[in-house]
């Protein structure tokens, strides 16, 4: 039995996707967001077919497709020689093989598309500058009429009502984010591809953003955390530490990093295992439930999947508590495999010494289609 009313804490990607999913099913939603004005920090975002098909089902994809870029390939490139090691065909292949597109876009584009759709939906009410108190404002749900969703990120306050909930911890890695205008982009940045440059203990990802007419660049390496923030200024000391991490890389990539304009510093957090629901009326989704490393570029996609799956589970579950347990089981099984992929990519991308040599040889032996096939379980995933 579906609830009559849903209260959502957080108006980010997870929260707005959840609101649209429930509203599409005729369920009234109140979305509370602590900030007065919705803005998106960061720059670029990759949306794989497993997420884009959900956005299509919610009617949001056309607004995104009008401005995003669909790269032809995902290239794995040596950060030392700049030689291509392997490629995964996406572009037209993604639509054919996985039945949905693979696109790259500015984070604000996705946020605005979701927000615009939510504001047009009469069953969704958005409350800015408003907090959901996980204890004082808890809505009794033992009768199954009300559902509370914590979509409030890695430092979620809604975890307060989930016994043995996930605990966030700094991963030991940081992301340095910046953009490069098209006219200033070096020739090794390919406008037709998402490129991952692999090197010892670090990697760099670059892809074109139509919205800025240039490239989004993210360099990931070990570093220290500035605390609970997603957007800290880099500073000269941090930039010096970054350049030491890339001391053995190609001159071209070192120059790209050295000349970055206003780079931002993002500590990367991940959440431990734990319960995502309280067995009664409250569930966590997105980073609040399972903050993960970005080595598979699936953070936003997993949040979108969570939101849609929660709605489907709640609609079909005999009772709300049973539906929440079913949701948790389905999503934990899925996330466990996604985390394994993330961990494998982290190992492979940052390989050093003989392991790096073996990695390069193995990648060169893989055909583009065999690499695409290895991602069928991830990109081809469909929520019933």
C-alpha positions as CSV (number, residue, x, y, z in Angstrom):
1,X,0.0,0.0,0.0
2,X,1.5,3.3,-1.1
3,X,1.8,6.2,1.4
4,X,-0.4,9.2,1.0
5,X,2.3,11.7,1.8
6,X,6.1,11.9,1.5
7,X,8.5,14.3,3.3
8,X,11.9,14.6,1.7
9,X,14.9,16.2,3.3
10,X,17.2,17.6,0.6
11,X,16.5,19.1,-2.8
12,X,19.6,17.8,-4.6
13,X,19.6,15.2,-7.3
14,X,18.4,12.4,-5.1
15,X,15.7,14.4,-3.3
16,X,14.2,15.9,-6.5
17,X,14.3,12.6,-8.4
18,X,12.5,11.0,-5.5
19,X,9.8,13.7,-5.4
20,X,9.2,13.4,-9.2
21,X,9.0,9.7,-8.9
22,X,6.4,9.7,-6.2
23,X,4.4,12.6,-7.8
24,X,4.3,10.7,-11.0
25,X,2.5,7.9,-9.0
26,X,0.0,10.4,-7.6
27,X,1.6,10.8,-4.2
28,X,1.9,14.3,-2.5
29,X,5.5,15.3,-1.6
30,X,7.0,18.1,0.5
31,X,10.7,18.7,-0.2
32,X,12.6,20.6,2.5
33,X,16.0,22.2,1.7
34,X,18.1,24.0,4.3
35,X,19.5,26.6,1.9
36,X,17.6,29.6,0.7
37,X,18.7,29.4,-2.9
38,X,19.5,26.2,-4.8
39,X,22.9,26.2,-6.4
40,X,25.3,23.4,-7.5
41,X,28.9,23.5,-6.6
42,X,31.4,21.7,-8.9
43,X,31.3,21.6,-12.6
44,X,30.8,18.4,-14.6
45,X,28.8,15.3,-14.3
46,X,28.6,12.0,-16.2
47,X,25.1,10.5,-16.7
48,X,25.3,6.8,-17.8
49,X,22.4,4.9,-19.5
50,X,21.2,3.3,-16.2
51,X,20.4,6.8,-14.9
52,X,19.4,8.5,-18.2
53,X,16.6,6.0,-18.8
54,X,15.1,6.9,-15.4
55,X,15.3,10.6,-16.3
56,X,13.5,9.8,-19.5
57,X,10.8,8.0,-17.6
58,X,10.3,11.1,-15.4
59,X,10.1,13.4,-18.5
60,X,13.4,15.2,-17.5
61,X,15.7,13.9,-20.2
62,X,14.7,16.1,-23.1
63,X,15.6,19.3,-21.3
64,X,19.0,17.8,-20.6
65,X,19.6,16.4,-24.1
66,X,19.1,19.9,-25.5
67,X,22.4,21.1,-24.0
68,X,24.5,18.1,-23.0
69,X,27.3,16.4,-24.9
70,X,27.2,12.7,-25.9
71,X,30.8,11.6,-26.2
72,X,31.7,9.0,-28.8
73,X,34.1,7.1,-26.5
74,X,35.4,6.7,-23.0
75,X,39.2,6.6,-23.4
76,X,41.8,5.2,-21.0
77,X,45.1,7.0,-21.7
78,X,48.6,6.8,-20.1
79,X,49.2,9.9,-18.0
80,X,52.9,9.5,-18.8
81,X,53.0,8.9,-22.5
82,X,49.6,10.2,-23.5
83,X,49.1,7.0,-25.5
84,X,45.6,5.5,-25.7
85,X,45.4,2.2,-23.8
86,X,41.7,1.3,-24.4
87,X,38.3,2.7,-25.4
88,X,34.7,2.0,-24.6
89,X,32.3,3.1,-27.3
90,X,29.4,5.2,-26.1
91,X,27.6,7.8,-28.2
92,X,25.4,6.0,-30.7
93,X,26.5,2.7,-29.3
94,X,25.1,3.5,-25.8
95,X,21.7,4.1,-27.3
96,X,21.8,0.9,-29.3
97,X,23.5,-1.4,-26.7
98,X,21.9,-0.1,-23.5
99,X,18.8,1.5,-24.8
100,X,19.6,4.9,-23.3
101,X,22.2,7.7,-23.9
102,X,25.5,8.4,-22.1
103,X,26.0,12.1,-21.6
104,X,28.2,14.7,-19.9
105,X,26.8,18.0,-18.6
106,X,27.3,20.7,-16.1
107,X,25.9,19.8,-12.7
108,X,23.7,22.9,-12.7
109,X,22.0,21.7,-15.9
110,X,20.8,18.5,-14.2
111,X,19.8,20.4,-11.0
112,X,17.8,23.0,-13.0
113,X,16.1,20.4,-15.1
114,X,14.9,18.5,-12.0
115,X,13.9,21.7,-10.2
116,X,11.9,23.0,-13.2
117,X,10.1,19.7,-13.5
118,X,9.4,19.7,-9.7
119,X,8.1,23.3,-9.7
120,X,5.6,22.4,-12.5
121,X,4.3,19.4,-10.6
122,X,1.2,20.3,-8.4
123,X,1.8,17.4,-6.1
124,X,5.3,18.7,-5.1
125,X,5.8,21.6,-2.7
126,X,9.3,22.9,-2.2
127,X,10.3,24.5,1.1
128,X,13.6,26.5,0.9
129,X,15.4,27.5,4.0
130,X,13.7,24.7,5.8
131,X,15.0,21.7,7.8
132,X,13.4,18.4,8.7
133,X,14.2,17.6,12.3
134,X,14.9,13.9,12.2
135,X,13.4,13.5,15.7
136,X,11.1,16.4,16.6
137,X,9.5,16.5,13.2
138,X,9.2,12.8,12.6
139,X,5.9,11.9,11.2
140,X,4.4,8.7,12.7
141,X,4.3,6.1,9.9
142,X,3.3,2.9,11.6
143,X,0.0,3.2,9.8
144,X,1.8,3.4,6.4
145,X,0.3,6.7,5.4
146,X,3.5,8.8,5.7
147,X,7.1,8.3,4.4
148,X,10.2,10.3,5.4
149,X,13.2,10.3,3.0
150,X,16.7,11.4,4.0
151,X,18.3,12.7,0.8
152,X,20.5,15.2,2.6
153,X,23.9,14.1,1.5
154,X,27.0,12.5,3.1
155,X,26.7,14.5,6.3
156,X,23.0,13.7,6.6
157,X,21.0,14.8,9.7
158,X,18.3,12.3,8.9
159,X,20.6,9.4,9.9
160,X,19.6,10.3,13.5
161,X,16.5,8.1,13.3
162,X,18.2,5.1,11.6
163,X,19.8,2.7,14.1
164,X,23.2,1.5,13.1
165,X,23.2,3.8,10.2
166,X,26.2,4.3,7.8
167,X,29.0,6.5,9.0
168,X,30.9,8.8,6.6
169,X,34.7,8.9,6.7
170,X,37.3,10.7,4.7
171,X,38.7,8.4,2.0
172,X,42.2,9.8,2.0
173,X,41.7,11.2,-1.5
174,X,40.8,14.6,-2.8
175,X,39.5,15.9,-6.1
176,X,40.9,19.0,-7.7
177,X,38.2,20.5,-10.0
178,X,38.5,23.2,-12.6
179,X,37.4,24.0,-16.2
180,X,39.3,25.0,-19.3
181,X,37.8,27.3,-21.9
182,X,37.7,25.8,-25.4
183,X,40.1,28.3,-26.8
184,X,42.7,27.5,-24.2
185,X,42.3,23.8,-24.2
186,X,45.5,21.8,-25.1
187,X,45.3,19.6,-28.2
188,X,45.4,16.3,-26.2
189,X,42.0,17.0,-24.7
190,X,39.6,15.3,-27.0
191,X,36.2,16.9,-27.6
192,X,34.7,13.6,-28.7
193,X,35.6,11.6,-25.6
194,X,35.6,11.3,-21.9
195,X,39.3,10.7,-21.2
196,X,40.7,9.2,-18.1
197,X,44.5,9.7,-17.9
198,X,46.0,7.0,-15.6
199,X,49.2,7.3,-13.6
200,X,50.9,6.2,-10.4
201,X,48.7,6.9,-7.4
202,X,46.5,9.4,-9.2
203,X,44.4,10.0,-12.3
204,X,42.8,12.9,-14.3
205,X,39.4,12.8,-16.0
206,X,38.5,15.4,-18.7
207,X,35.5,15.8,-20.9
208,X,33.8,18.6,-22.9
209,X,31.0,20.6,-21.4
210,X,28.7,22.2,-24.0
211,X,27.4,24.8,-21.5
212,X,30.8,26.4,-21.1
213,X,32.3,25.7,-24.5
214,X,35.3,24.0,-22.8
215,X,36.4,21.1,-20.7
216,X,35.7,19.9,-17.2
217,X,38.9,18.5,-15.5
218,X,39.1,16.5,-12.3
219,X,42.4,15.4,-10.8
220,X,42.2,12.8,-8.1
221,X,45.0,12.0,-5.7
222,X,45.8,11.4,-2.1
223,X,45.5,14.4,0.2
224,X,44.3,15.9,3.4
225,X,40.6,16.8,4.2
226,X,39.6,20.5,5.1
227,X,36.6,19.2,6.9
228,X,32.9,18.9,6.0
229,X,32.9,20.9,2.8
230,X,32.5,20.0,-0.9
231,X,34.0,23.2,-2.2
232,X,37.2,24.6,-0.6
233,X,39.7,27.0,-2.4
234,X,42.9,25.1,-3.4
235,X,45.5,27.5,-2.1
236,X,49.2,27.5,-2.9
237,X,50.2,24.9,-0.4
238,X,47.6,22.4,-1.6
239,X,48.5,23.1,-5.2
240,X,52.2,22.4,-4.4
241,X,51.2,19.1,-2.9
242,X,49.1,18.3,-5.9
243,X,52.0,18.9,-8.3
244,X,54.2,16.5,-6.3
245,X,51.6,13.8,-6.8
246,X,52.0,14.3,-10.6
247,X,55.8,14.6,-10.7
248,X,56.3,11.6,-13.0
249,X,53.5,12.6,-15.4
250,X,53.8,14.0,-18.9
251,X,54.9,17.6,-19.3
252,X,51.6,18.4,-21.0
253,X,49.4,17.3,-18.1
254,X,51.6,18.9,-15.6
255,X,51.3,22.2,-17.5
256,X,47.5,21.7,-17.6
257,X,47.4,21.4,-13.8
258,X,49.8,24.2,-13.2
259,X,47.8,26.6,-15.3
260,X,44.4,25.7,-13.8
261,X,42.3,28.8,-13.2
262,X,40.6,28.9,-9.8
263,X,40.8,25.2,-9.0
264,X,38.5,24.0,-6.2
265,X,39.4,21.3,-3.6
266,X,36.9,18.6,-2.8
267,X,37.6,16.0,-0.1
268,X,36.2,12.6,-1.1
269,X,34.1,10.9,1.6
270,X,32.6,7.4,1.6
271,X,30.1,5.8,3.9
272,X,30.5,2.6,5.9
273,X,27.9,-0.2,5.8
274,X,24.8,0.2,7.9
275,X,21.0,0.3,7.8
276,X,19.3,2.6,5.3
277,X,15.9,2.5,6.9
278,X,14.4,2.3,10.4
279,X,11.9,-0.5,9.8
280,X,9.0,1.9,10.1
281,X,8.7,5.1,8.1
282,X,12.1,6.6,7.2
283,X,14.7,5.7,4.5
284,X,18.0,7.1,3.3
285,X,19.0,7.5,-0.4
286,X,22.0,8.8,-2.3
287,X,25.1,9.9,-0.4
288,X,23.2,9.8,2.9
289,X,23.0,6.0,2.5
290,X,26.1,5.1,0.5
291,X,28.5,7.9,-0.3
292,X,31.1,6.3,-2.6
293,X,34.3,7.1,-4.4
294,X,33.9,8.5,-8.0
295,X,36.1,6.0,-9.8
296,X,33.2,4.6,-11.7
297,X,31.4,8.0,-12.2
298,X,28.3,6.5,-10.7
299,X,27.5,8.7,-7.7
300,X,24.7,10.7,-9.3
301,X,23.4,7.6,-11.2
302,X,23.2,5.5,-8.0
303,X,21.2,8.3,-6.3
304,X,18.8,8.5,-9.2
305,X,18.4,4.7,-9.1
306,X,17.8,4.8,-5.3
307,X,15.0,7.4,-5.7
308,X,13.2,5.6,-8.4
309,X,13.6,2.2,-6.8
310,X,12.3,3.5,-3.5
311,X,9.1,4.6,-5.2
312,X,8.6,1.3,-7.0
313,X,9.2,-0.7,-3.8
314,X,6.8,1.4,-1.8
315,X,4.1,1.2,-4.5
316,X,4.2,-2.6,-4.6
317,X,5.0,-3.5,-1.0
318,X,2.2,-4.9,1.1
319,X,3.2,-2.6,4.0
320,X,5.5,0.4,4.3
321,X,8.0,-1.4,6.7
322,X,8.1,-4.4,4.4
323,X,8.6,-2.1,1.3
324,X,11.5,-0.3,3.0
325,X,13.2,-3.6,3.8
326,X,12.8,-4.8,0.2
327,X,14.2,-1.5,-1.1
328,X,17.2,-1.8,1.1
329,X,18.0,-5.3,0.1
330,X,17.6,-4.5,-3.6
331,X,19.8,-1.5,-3.5
332,X,22.5,-2.9,-1.2
333,X,22.9,-5.8,-3.6
334,X,23.3,-3.4,-6.5
335,X,25.6,-1.0,-4.6
336,X,27.8,-3.9,-3.5
337,X,28.6,-4.7,-7.1
338,X,29.0,-1.0,-8.0
339,X,31.5,-0.6,-5.1
340,X,33.5,-3.6,-6.3
341,X,33.7,-1.9,-9.7
342,X,34.8,1.4,-8.1
343,X,37.4,-0.4,-6.0
344,X,38.8,-2.2,-9.1
345,X,38.9,1.0,-11.1
346,X,40.8,2.7,-8.2
347,X,43.3,-0.1,-8.1
348,X,43.7,-0.1,-11.9
349,X,43.8,3.7,-12.4
350,X,46.4,4.3,-9.8
351,X,48.6,1.3,-10.4
352,X,52.3,1.6,-10.0
353,X,55.4,-0.4,-10.9
354,X,55.0,-3.8,-12.5
355,X,51.3,-3.8,-11.9
356,X,51.0,-0.7,-14.1
357,X,52.9,-2.5,-16.9
358,X,50.6,-5.5,-16.7
359,X,47.5,-3.3,-16.6
360,X,48.6,-1.5,-19.8
361,X,49.3,-4.7,-21.6
362,X,45.9,-6.2,-20.6
363,X,44.0,-3.0,-21.6
364,X,45.7,-3.0,-25.0
365,X,44.5,-6.5,-25.6
366,X,40.8,-5.7,-24.9
367,X,38.6,-4.8,-27.8
368,X,36.2,-1.8,-27.5
369,X,33.2,-4.1,-27.8
370,X,34.5,-6.5,-25.1
371,X,35.0,-3.6,-22.7
372,X,31.4,-2.4,-23.5
373,X,30.1,-5.9,-22.8
374,X,31.8,-5.9,-19.4
375,X,29.6,-2.9,-18.5
376,X,26.3,-4.4,-19.5
377,X,25.4,-5.2,-15.9
378,X,26.0,-1.5,-14.9
379,X,24.7,0.5,-17.9
380,X,22.0,-1.9,-18.9
381,X,20.4,-2.1,-15.5
382,X,16.6,-1.5,-15.4
383,X,14.3,-1.0,-12.4
384,X,11.1,-3.0,-12.9
